[in-house]
Amino acid sequence: MAKRSRLALLPLAAGLAAAFPAHAAWDFTPTAAARATYSDNVGLQAGDRAESGWVLQLTPGFQLLNHSQRFDLSFDYSLSVYEYAGARRNGAQRHNQNLNGLLKSRLVDDLLFLDAQTGIHQQATSAFGPLQAGNDYVSTNRTEVRTYRISPYLVHRFGAFANGQLRYSHDSVSTDNAGMRRSDGNTISALLASGPTFRRFGWDAMASRSVIDEQLPVIGGGERQQSTSSKAANLNLRYAATPQLNLGLYGGYDSYDFSGVGGAQSGAAYGGSLQWTPSARTSVQATAGHRFYGPSYSLALQHRSRGTVWNINYTDSVNSTRSQFVLPQAIDTAAMLDNLFRAQIPDALLRAAAVQAYIQSAGLPPSLATSVNFLSNRYSLNKQLNAGMAWQLARTTTTVSVFQNKRQMLSSQQVDSVLLGSSLATLNDNTEQLGAMASISYRPGAQTVATLIGNAMNVKSLSDARSTRHRDLRLNLARTYTKRTSATVELRHVRGSLGLGGQNYTENAVSATLTTRF
């Protein structure tokens, strides 16, 4: 595992080496946090198996930032180590780690660019089980996921006629779960878009091909190799009816090569599109059409006023668990608050720092409410709706988000045989998730913030009678003592049900955290 974690850093290291001549200032900040928690159900076990106790958590880490004309880098790493009063409880772990790295680099002016990202995070194995709600020492229904993606690309301007881009991407996903080992993807794509010559009419053409090589475990031990692939080609035509309104038509072809459960895996794609930007603060993009799996729609709506931000997204697409790990689809909390703080803090770098400080002090999650991307080696038709709103007053900041997700499996159950076992073979066939999250933060003073966060989610299988629910309520009180030192006290109540066994679990906990930036 350690070797793979180190390999995940190579894409960022390569980009740093290429962009190093920029000689920009580096900002390296070591961090440390200590947390003491008392929980009446440390391992989120059901019924009389619940065990109470104290948990001590130590989390050293660091943040590395660099912003220059040549590249932008952000890199955050932390390692959490847990000690338990007495013996370690059932369903609890000794340590975990988290990493989030992002690099955007301009290697050759107006020609060669490089994007790279890497991550290590803790992921729910199944949507039908206990979910993380601040109790990150729990090992039940959890696995470590490691990802990286490196993507160099060329751009070229064909005078005023068109702009072109040729991109290659390599990505990798691996987990600690025996049922989902490792997969590597390679994608090449080309894009040609109309230039300034086309005023009222515009166009763009795109073609891509992806190949995924997977290591799939087999029952009885060992593993086998599997390759799947996809290709797509699309042509979009646009007409500028007004400076604010664009209307369009699109057509193309999609094709997937995997072991399916029946039905078409390729076919024509066609439909219409609309892009409306009535002001700098409001934009709407929508499509309606048909793809090989049936009707297809998308919506991206954003609106910003002085005190509110609104964001609504809907997509339907064929993808997989691994593709959502590489390119997540959730509404990013930082991006939402960045738009909210834009009127008060015009400078982008200062605003980004203020957003991160606020997220940390308020105890907000990195993304607003979204569906659980449970482990599976199968392809699926994924229909996802996310809606979020943030509202700011003089002393309070409120966020509300809802989501609905329907996932219909398209590829064979066989590839998940080790992951689920024969008795749960249909568990991930067709699922529906519905959830909501709300938070309200109140600042009585410049150095103190109190935050109440509520989260609710229901998950049900559309293939059998299994279902589960999750509820959590957290109250955080945070205070900043110096520029680099802060403390937080949290009260937490968690309850839910296990869809696999029909049992219920609850947890009540209190924790105190001291965080320092050196």
Disulfide bonds with the S-S distance in Angstrom:
none
